[in-house]
Amino acid sequence: MWIIKWIFMAILILFVIGFAMQNTAQIVSISFFNYRSQELPVWMLMYISFGVGVLFWLIVTMLQNTAGRAEKLLLEKELAKVRQELDRLRNLSVEESIAALGIITSASQKSEG
């Protein structure tokens, strides 16, 4: 499987180099509002655009990863609290839990009165 991956990468690199070699004579400049860049070859502009896109993707991914980790920590804390409560409730006897609800005391008061 790793051979297929390396062959695919080699073919991709050859296409990129071929694109750059075929577009060496084409020169462009970028205008953005009042900014006008110096003239650059098309292939260089495309590589710069690709690099900026990769950096943007990296920053967004890191932010999403950090947010996911923070949410995971909050959910783990909540899970620990719920487990403690469940363990506490499992250790109660039936009579203690009924007494805690007030069912035994109200029933015993009716039978005495």
C-alpha beads as a LAMMPS data file, in Angstrom:
LAMMPS data file: protein, C-alpha beads

113 atoms
112 bonds

1 atom types
1 bond types

-500.0 500.0 xlo xhi
-500.0 500.0 ylo yhi
-500.0 500.0 zlo zhi

Masses

1 110.0

Atoms # bond

1 1 1 0.000 0.000 0.000
2 1 1 2.858 2.385 0.750
3 1 1 4.175 1.903 -2.800
4 1 1 0.886 3.149 -4.251
5 1 1 1.053 6.189 -1.979
6 1 1 4.622 7.016 -3.082
7 1 1 3.798 6.502 -6.770
8 1 1 0.791 8.798 -6.455
9 1 1 2.917 11.455 -4.707
10 1 1 5.638 11.205 -7.395
11 1 1 3.068 11.633 -10.177
12 1 1 1.532 14.598 -8.363
13 1 1 4.937 16.256 -7.935
14 1 1 5.702 15.718 -11.634
15 1 1 2.428 17.403 -12.578
16 1 1 3.194 20.355 -10.314
17 1 1 6.688 20.749 -11.741
18 1 1 5.308 20.406 -15.273
19 1 1 2.732 23.121 -14.569
20 1 1 5.425 25.442 -13.228
21 1 1 7.698 24.850 -16.238
22 1 1 4.931 25.509 -18.759
23 1 1 3.869 28.784 -17.118
24 1 1 7.230 30.465 -16.560
25 1 1 6.616 33.116 -19.197
26 1 1 3.201 34.199 -17.945
27 1 1 3.410 37.178 -15.599
28 1 1 0.518 38.578 -13.565
29 1 1 -0.018 41.136 -10.817
30 1 1 -2.712 41.238 -8.153
31 1 1 -4.900 44.253 -7.416
32 1 1 -6.786 44.345 -4.130
33 1 1 -8.505 47.626 -3.218
34 1 1 -5.647 50.177 -3.363
35 1 1 -2.879 47.565 -3.206
36 1 1 -1.173 46.417 -6.380
37 1 1 1.476 43.702 -6.165
38 1 1 4.597 43.504 -8.220
39 1 1 4.484 41.247 -11.254
40 1 1 4.970 37.563 -10.463
41 1 1 4.929 34.389 -12.539
42 1 1 1.596 32.523 -12.438
43 1 1 3.130 29.415 -10.891
44 1 1 4.640 31.394 -8.016
45 1 1 1.341 33.125 -7.328
46 1 1 -0.442 29.771 -7.251
47 1 1 2.132 28.332 -4.818
48 1 1 1.773 31.373 -2.564
49 1 1 -2.025 31.017 -2.659
50 1 1 -1.731 27.339 -1.828
51 1 1 0.614 28.086 1.092
52 1 1 -1.749 30.715 2.512
53 1 1 -4.639 28.265 2.181
54 1 1 -2.704 25.554 4.012
55 1 1 -1.833 27.978 6.843
56 1 1 -5.485 29.060 7.116
57 1 1 -6.591 25.412 7.217
58 1 1 -3.980 24.673 9.898
59 1 1 -5.160 27.525 12.123
60 1 1 -8.843 26.567 11.779
61 1 1 -8.044 22.919 12.516
62 1 1 -6.035 23.834 15.609
63 1 1 -8.895 25.993 16.905
64 1 1 -11.425 23.207 16.329
65 1 1 -9.124 20.709 18.033
66 1 1 -8.716 22.994 21.065
67 1 1 -12.470 23.525 21.315
68 1 1 -13.061 19.778 21.060
69 1 1 -10.569 19.070 23.845
70 1 1 -12.187 21.680 26.100
71 1 1 -15.620 20.161 25.502
72 1 1 -14.216 16.686 26.201
73 1 1 -12.826 17.844 29.564
74 1 1 -16.181 19.364 30.542
75 1 1 -18.024 16.187 29.584
76 1 1 -15.547 14.036 31.535
77 1 1 -16.111 16.171 34.657
78 1 1 -19.876 15.876 34.253
79 1 1 -19.568 12.117 33.750
80 1 1 -17.526 11.802 36.946
81 1 1 -20.220 13.681 38.893
82 1 1 -22.975 11.490 37.456
83 1 1 -21.010 8.322 38.285
84 1 1 -20.497 9.484 41.875
85 1 1 -24.210 10.165 42.233
86 1 1 -25.066 6.786 40.729
87 1 1 -22.664 5.001 43.079
88 1 1 -24.143 6.876 46.037
89 1 1 -27.660 5.894 45.002
90 1 1 -26.663 2.264 44.474
91 1 1 -25.322 2.072 48.026
92 1 1 -28.580 3.253 49.607
93 1 1 -30.896 0.605 50.936
94 1 1 -34.495 0.540 49.781
95 1 1 -35.814 1.649 53.167
96 1 1 -33.405 4.572 53.348
97 1 1 -34.394 5.743 49.902
98 1 1 -38.103 5.464 50.728
99 1 1 -37.529 7.293 54.016
100 1 1 -35.652 9.966 52.152
101 1 1 -38.694 10.484 49.961
102 1 1 -40.995 10.739 52.974
103 1 1 -43.244 7.826 52.000
104 1 1 -42.739 5.795 55.188
105 1 1 -43.292 8.711 57.541
106 1 1 -46.534 9.821 55.885
107 1 1 -47.817 6.212 55.700
108 1 1 -46.990 5.547 59.345
109 1 1 -48.728 8.740 60.430
110 1 1 -51.940 7.683 58.642
111 1 1 -51.957 4.223 60.240
112 1 1 -51.423 5.650 63.733
113 1 1 -54.085 8.296 63.445

Bonds

1 1 1 2
2 1 2 3
3 1 3 4
4 1 4 5
5 1 5 6
6 1 6 7
7 1 7 8
8 1 8 9
9 1 9 10
10 1 10 11
11 1 11 12
12 1 12 13
13 1 13 14
14 1 14 15
15 1 15 16
16 1 16 17
17 1 17 18
18 1 18 19
19 1 19 20
20 1 20 21
21 1 21 22
22 1 22 23
23 1 23 24
24 1 24 25
25 1 25 26
26 1 26 27
27 1 27 28
28 1 28 29
29 1 29 30
30 1 30 31
31 1 31 32
32 1 32 33
33 1 33 34
34 1 34 35
35 1 35 36
36 1 36 37
37 1 37 38
38 1 38 39
39 1 39 40
40 1 40 41
41 1 41 42
42 1 42 43
43 1 43 44
44 1 44 45
45 1 45 46
46 1 46 47
47 1 47 48
48 1 48 49
49 1 49 50
50 1 50 51
51 1 51 52
52 1 52 53
53 1 53 54
54 1 54 55
55 1 55 56
56 1 56 57
57 1 57 58
58 1 58 59
59 1 59 60
60 1 60 61
61 1 61 62
62 1 62 63
63 1 63 64
64 1 64 65
65 1 65 66
66 1 66 67
67 1 67 68
68 1 68 69
69 1 69 70
70 1 70 71
71 1 71 72
72 1 72 73
73 1 73 74
74 1 74 75
75 1 75 76
76 1 76 77
77 1 77 78
78 1 78 79
79 1 79 80
80 1 80 81
81 1 81 82
82 1 82 83
83 1 83 84
84 1 84 85
85 1 85 86
86 1 86 87
87 1 87 88
88 1 88 89
89 1 89 90
90 1 90 91
91 1 91 92
92 1 92 93
93 1 93 94
94 1 94 95
95 1 95 96
96 1 96 97
97 1 97 98
98 1 98 99
99 1 99 100
100 1 100 101
101 1 101 102
102 1 102 103
103 1 103 104
104 1 104 105
105 1 105 106
106 1 106 107
107 1 107 108
108 1 108 109
109 1 109 110
110 1 110 111
111 1 111 112
112 1 112 113
